[in-house]
């Protein structure tokens, strides 16, 4: 299965062209802003370097959030546009699932499993628990650091995500060596075994946008 996967939910822009567990071509850049301008040129470069037409794809994979409000919209808009032009399905995966999937087998504890923490940039963190087999063990929530210990419960945990360094001391967890940002290789692997949704994926924001229309 040939999949074009990309993520713009974190402080980066990442793209990978993946086939059956092998990355054919990839590109990424760390950036706090500018994903809207960087994503399509990065996708074009990856596809051109791999000498692969969009019509050869089996599906497009994109992270649906939570993360940067603008980043989520940028990624989904690009995925929908490419899917419409190439007549291919889009698979959406949450950024926290991708982060959990990337945790190496060697780091998985004998206890409850994986905890993913993503900095929501508002003083709180997006959090989700996963079993050792990387399947979700609860819903995504948003908490301030001082509330995490009571929510997490007894460990041991391995913690992943860009909020791991902050949250790890709070719950006495080990920080994973996996990338603190969603890995497009993991995204593609997850998307390969998902069933496309009718109408395509929807964004997952958790928070309401900071800017709202006047009443």
C-alpha positions, 0 to 999 in steps of 0.5 A, a space after each residue: 500500500 502506497 501512502 502519502 502521510 503528513 503532519 502539521 499539528 505540532 511545531 513542525 511540518 513533516 511529510 513521508 511517502 510510505 509503502 508497506 513499511 518502507 519510507 520511499 522519501 521524506 522531508 521535515 522542518 521544525 517551525 512554530 509558524 509557516 506550515 501553510 506556506 511550507 506544506 504543499 512545496 514539501 509534498 511536491 518535493 517528496 512526490 517529485 523526488 520519488 518520481 511518483 504521481 498522486 494517482 499512484 497513491 492508495 490513500 492519504 494520511 493526515 493527523 487530525 489533532 489535537 494540536 495547533 488550531 491552524 496546523 490542524 486546519 492546514 493539514 486537513 485542507 491539504 489532504 482533502 484537496 489532494 484526495 479530491 484531485 487524485 480521487 483517493 481516500 483520506 485517513 485521519 489519525 489523532 496526533 496522540 495515537 501517532 505519538 504512542 505508536 512511535 514509542 519503541 517496544 524496548 521502552 514499554 513498561 510492565 505496568 499500565 503502559 504509555 501516557 502521551 502529553 502534548 503541550 496545548 500552549 495555554 498552560 495545560 496539556 492534551 493527555 491520553 493513556 494507552 495500553 502497552 499494545 498502543 491501543 487507547 485506554 481512555 479518551 483525550 483530556 486537557 489538564 493543568 500540570 497539577 491535576 495530572 498526577 491524580 488523573 494518571 494514577 499509579 505507574 509505571 508510565 513511559 511518557 511521550 510527546 512534546 509535553 513529556 519533559 514537563 509532565 514526567 516529574 509530576 508522575 515519576 515517569 520515564 520519558 520516551 526516546 521517540 520524537 516529541 512530534 508526530 512521526 509520519 512513518 508511524 502515521 502511515 503505518 496506522 493509516 494503512 490498517 484503518 477503514 476510510 470514513 464516509 465523508 473523510 476525517 474531521 478535525 479534533 481540536 479539544 479547545 475552542 479557537 482563541 479567536 471567535 466571531 463577534 456576536 
